[in-house]
Amino acid sequence: MNINEPICRDASKALFEVSKTLFPGGVNSPVRAFKSVGGTPLFIQKGDGAFLWDEDGNKFIDFCCSWGPLIHGHNDPQVFEAIVETLQNGASFGAPTKHENNLAEYILSKIPFIDKLRFVSSGTEAVMSAIRLARGYTGKSKIVKFDGCYHGHVDSLMVKAGSGLVTFGTSSSAGVPEPLAHETIVLSLNEVDALEKCLETYKDEISCVIIEPVPANNGLILQDKSFLLALRELCTKHGILLIFDEVISGFRVAFGGAAELYNIYPDIVTYGKIMGGGLPVGAYGAKKEIMACVSPEGPVYQAGTLSGNPVAMAAGLAQLKKCGSENFYVNQAKKTTTFVNEINSFCSEKNLPVELVSIGSIFWFSFNGKKRIQQAAEIDSDMTNFNKLHGHLLNNGVYLGPSGYEVGFVSSVHDHLILNEASKIIKQGLISCFS
């Protein structure tokens, strides 16, 4: 396939024209519309292993992995078998099943800082529930978040920063009332002085601080461990709950997520995506005294008909048992680092202003040449070169998420041959972008 010859997307184009008459913008989640990168979104027909095929029959090496959860690639045999076996007995009951127990017991046996879980159906639902739990447990209403961290489309968290180091949030989405947004304080990442000032000033009003310990929804904004340690210490000092949003990093950078990787334990943790082997699932968890506040044991109400869905639970257990094998995360990080270093060495040799940032099996293209990016404000907002690269990669069989702010994922079935092939195509694309 020639890098200058666009692939045929006639089937995807036709399907998109129909979908625009059915859904807002033609999609059921905004980034899928390809508005950031231009062109027509690909309609996917199937996936297998490390590959995707669109409705026109084009084959791609997939680094989106359904935005992270497919850590063993598409159509993993063990996950597939677990889904089929469980589905034969029914898809949903709205009642307890042993599959909930099995998955929870396995997770809790390997994550020491939580005693109990509550399963939900998405990462957004997990975060929404964790925020409510923190407010119910502490009796305080304000929350603190960080500019550059995304926590799903929860009203309290759909806010942006104002001016100054310590600022109350303002709505960043229509439909979010300003009084609700003002219950959220927005801070810059990696600024301990501002954090200390904020928590000291509002300690009697703040219920919790929420952070992605590996911020991966607005680029990959890796934080110094010292900042996360200071955050933990300050929350403890002021009696404020610390929530780690590990919807992306949980079970991805380590089994216990960034909390395990950094050995920093939150009071409440949220998980999602990866727990279900490709099916909708999420969870939040904490020590038993905090979780005792959740209904029906306590006064904090949260419910869901599909929570603990047996098929999703069985798929999740099959997936996480593979993740729990010896040296799984070491091997994932090792091959991802090799892949990233190969491209970074090439960019350095060719004097291209690009570096790949990575942690575990997550990577991201930084087009401002900074490898350690610690604040959202430091990310280059000009995505022109990424958009060029994205188009070249699609024309040559590599699929990335359609936004320069999104990260990529390496699965266990991305072997060295596949990664080497992808590396060659990416290098070609980068040369083309800057020539």
Summary of the structure (lengths in Angstrom):
residues: 435
radius of gyration: 21.5
end to end distance: 19.6
largest distance: 63.1
contacts: 1513
relative contact order: 0.17
helix: 40%
strand: 17%
